[in-house]
């Protein structure tokens, strides 16, 4: 860890404490004892207010609960056009037309229907590699499997266990490449992530990746997502530009969008609006 990285870590700790979050600093020995990271880890912050979940099962659970409460779910229904008027929006799909009071567009980034909003974002991809099953003898040497590790690299790596038997590493972000290069870059980045994982955990050297994939996201100039209405699109509510790679941003967007819909705005929502300073 460089002096600059340690300085950023201390600033992060100060910001979290100011926000009322517990963020104790760990020394190198504590990091080694708990996470079994390579000797280059000189310290870290511990965050206890977090959790991991299975995104597929969570999605099914949310969909089932929404259906119980009267929501209608339509899969494989790409929207072709949206018309808006003084009192309603009309959404045209390949299979039919929907009329509603408002349209909520929570696609994470502008789709071609909202191309004019693309100027607010940088479009990027992050990469993920899942190892083959780690032998039990090696697993016992790799620290606690209940922790999620995020390092100070740029871009950072996020490492977590899956089913206590496989390691999942995410990182190696870059600007979204042309589609014709996507597969080639995916292969290269999967290998890169496996190598970088082995520098954190040398004991896994030789274990091959079972899967490698990428995920597209959009990032804003200041790092905050845009959540709420845009003056050029009446009766629309948007949630774009969350680069946190977690469900936290989705929960935040759901609360802000609901307040907009109910016209119960909170002053704390203003920093997420399209009216803040943009590049």
Secondary structure, DSSP 8 states (H G I E B T S, - for coil): --HHHHHHHHHHHHHHHHTT----EEEHHHHHHHH---TT--EEE---S-----HHHHHHHHHHHHHHTT-----S--EEEEEE-SS-EEEEESS-EEEES-EEEEEES--GGGGGGGGGEEEEEEEEEEE----HHHHTTS--TT--EE-SSSS--EEEEETTTEEEEEEEEEE---GGGHHHHHHHHHHHHHHHHHHH-GGGTT--EEEEEEEEEEEESSS--EEEEETTEEEEEEEE---S-SHHHHHHHHHHHHHHHHT---GGGGGGSTTS---
